[in-house]
Amino acid sequence: MQRHKDLVMEIATALRDSESNTMSVTGIEAALGDDTMPSQTVEYHVQLMRDHDLVHGANPEVRLTWAGHDYLEANTKKAPMRISADAIKKLS
């Protein structure tokens, strides 16, 4: 099975945004909202995240670790910086 970094990000985001401090794989699947994704794919990616200490917990419940929060923050796309025309003139 291939690793999909976007799916790791989606799982981490679902865990972060959850009202509970833990989620089951079934709960993660529901939060992702993709009925076409096989459960095995989500389970595999949760295991990969566990292997790298991004999540902690035994089946069925996992939670995002400190390292998981850091991973999410480091890989979240930032909004583009907006620079005014005056600031551009000062930089020139």
Secondary structure, DSSP 8 states (H G I E B T S, - for coil): ----HHHHHHHHHHHHH-SSS-EEHHHHHHHHT-TTS-HHHHHHHHHHHHHTTSEE--TTEEEE-HHHHHHHHHHS--------HHHHHHH-
